[in-house]
């Protein structure tokens, strides 16, 4: 094969590849243009999942996507940030499923207690976030109430800037993760200067603890319940006092309340 013929074949091959490449680009551009022309990417279906407390209508209103906006032009990060502005939304993940579906996955916040503060209530979630309280929240979430000597807490400073509130928060997290059966029946946590009083269950058993030793004393309570569970339930006691080192002082309930 002569050098001239080889060069000719190489140029021909290059031109052929260029034609194929340009044709593919033109076809893609034409398909997108035609799709936009017939609104295939504008007739959107939005699927919201994962939300339980936060209503779907509220989420859709928050993102407020114009009907004529193409799926290609949506800023997903901006939409996610908008949804996360809702009080009880922790994480929002948004994805596109072509040609016309938007998938919104919600992870909600996990409240662990109501905090009674200056004759009002706020909600404390598992990450330490302070959330607003209203009748809808009260109806949906059945949570223990934190009350008592907490007037010196400044909620605006955040939970980790308040030693007392941070200790209560850690106590609740500890009970919730390590002693969930007790947390599920916990009604109230009353705080005084040196004392924590837990009110447990329907029969409102009082559990007295040293405020500075609550984590250790929760472990003692759990062990005590495990020891007596064949014969007694915590509700069989009017009170359980854990403040004396190495002792569990109880007063049995003679007659259960009806």
N, C-alpha and C positions, 0 to 999 in steps of 0.2 A: 504494500500500500504506500502510495506516494505521500510525501509530507503535505502537499496541497490538498489531497483528498481527505487526509486525517483532520486537517484544520477545518475543512468544510463540514465534516460530520460533527465535529465538536461544536461549531457555531450553530448548526442545525439543532443539535440536542439542547443547547442552551436556550435557543429561541423557543423550542417546544416546551421546555420547563417554565419559561416565563409566561407563555400563553396559558398553560395549565394553572399557574399560580394566580395570575390576574383573573382568570375565569372563576376560580374558587372564591376570591375576594369579592368579585362582582355578584356572585350568587348569594353569598352570605349577606352582603349589604342589601341586595334586592329582597331577600327573605325578611330581614329585619324591617326594612322600609315598608314592605307590604303588610307585615304583621302590625306595625304601628298604624298603617293606613286603615286596616280593618279592626283596629282596637283590640287585638288579641291579648296584648299585655296590659290593657287598661281596665278590662272587666275583671276586677280582682275579687278573689275569695279569701277572706281572712279567717284563719283557724286558730283559736286561742285555747291553750291547754294548761293544766297544772294549777289553775287558780281555783280556790275554794271559798275564801272569804271575799276577796276582791271581785266584784261583779264584772262579767265580760263586757257589758255595755260601758262601764266606766273606763276600761282599758281601751276599747275602740274609740271612745270619745277623746281620750288622752293623746292617742297617736294621730287621730284626725287626718287620715290620708285622703287627699282630693281624688275624686272618682276618675278624673281624666289624666292622672299622673301615671306615667309608664312604670312598670316594674323595674326597668333598668335604671331609672333616675332616682329611686328611693335611697336615702341615706340611712342604712340600717342602724348604724351606731347612734345617730340622732334619735331614731325611733325608740331604741332601747333605753337611752337616757331619759327620754320623756316618760316612759312607763315607770322607770325606777324612781321618778319623782312622787309617785303615789305612795302614801305612808306605809302600807302593809305589803308592798312589793320589795323583795330583797334582790332578786336577779331576774332580768328579762333577756331571753335569747330569741332573736328573730332571724329567720332564713327565708329564702325565696325558692319556690318550687315552680319552675316554668311549665306552662306558659303564664299562669295567672293566679298562683296561690301564694299567700304569705302565711308562714307558720310562726306563731308567737307562743313561746314556752315560758311559763311563769313559775318562779320559785318564791313563795310568800315568806314573810317573816314569821318567826316562831315565838309568840309572846309567852312569858312564863309567870307573870304576876301583875297585879294591879298595885300601884303605889298611891296610897292615900296621902295627899300633900296639900296643906293649906286649904282644907275643906273641899278639895277637888281630887280627881283621880287622873293618873296617867298610866300608860302601859309600859312595862319593862320587857324587852324581848331578849332572846337567848344570846344575842351578840352584844348586849349592853345598850342598845338603842332605846331612847325614850320616844314613845309613840302616843298620839292623842287618844283620848277616851270619849266614847259617846254611847248612846243606847244600843246602836247596832253592834258595836264591839262587845258590850256587856252581854247581849243576848247570845252572841255566837261563841265567845270564849269563856269557859268556866275556869277561873284562875284563883289562886290564893291571893289574899290581900295583905300587903305590907303596911303597917300603921305604927303609930307610937311616937317616940322621941326622934323625929327626923326633920324638925323644923329648920335646923341649921344647914340642911342640904341645899345646895345651889344647883338646880337642874341645868341651868344655862351653861355651867362649866363642864358638863359632861360627866358621865358616870365614873371614869377613872381618876377624876380630880377630887372626888369625894370619898374619903377613906371609909366612912360608915356605909354609904350606899354601895360601894364596890365590894365590901365584905358581905353585905346582904346578897348582892348579885352572885358572888362566888358560892355562897351557901346554897342558894336556889339551884344554881347549875349543878353543884355537887349532888344535891338531893335528887334532882331530875335525872341525872345520868347514872348514879350509883345506887339509888334507892327509890326507883320510880314508883313502886307500889305505894310507898309512903307519900310521895309527891302527889300522886293521883287523888289521895284523900285529904290532902292538906287544905285547910280552910283559911287560916290566918297566921301571920307572923307579926307579933307585937314586939317592938323594940323599946327598951328603956336604957338607962345609962350603962348598966352592967348586966342586963338580963335580956334573954330572948325567950319569948313564950310562943310555942307552936300550938295551934289548935287543930286537932286532927279528927276527921271523920264526922259522921252524922251525930254521934254522941258527944262530940266536942271535948275530947280528952285533951287536957292541958299538959304540955311538955315543957318543963323549965330547963333552960340551958344558960351557961355563962356566955355572954356575947363574944368574948375573946377566944372561946374554946369550942365554938359550935361545930367545926368540922370533926374534931375528935369525938365530940359527944353524939353526933349523928351516927358515927361508926359504932359507938357503944349501944345506941338505941337499936340499930339494925341487928346487932348481935343479941341483944336482949329479946327482941321480937322473935328471932329465930329459935332462941332457947325455950321460950314459953308457948310457942305457937300450937303445940299439941294440946295444950290445956287452956290457954288464954288467948284473947285477941286484945290489941291495944285499946279497943273500945270498952273492955272490961274494967279499965282503970279510970278513976276520976282525974288523977294526975300522975305524971311520971317526972321525978326530979332527978336531973343528972348533974347538978352543980357540985355535989360533994365528990371529990376525987376518989375513984375506985368503988363507988357505990351507985346503986340504982334504987332510989327511994320511991315507993309507989303507994297510992291509996286506991284500994279496989272500990268499984262501984257496987254498992249493995243491991240496988234495984235499978235495972236499966231504965232510962227514960223512954216513955212510949212515944 
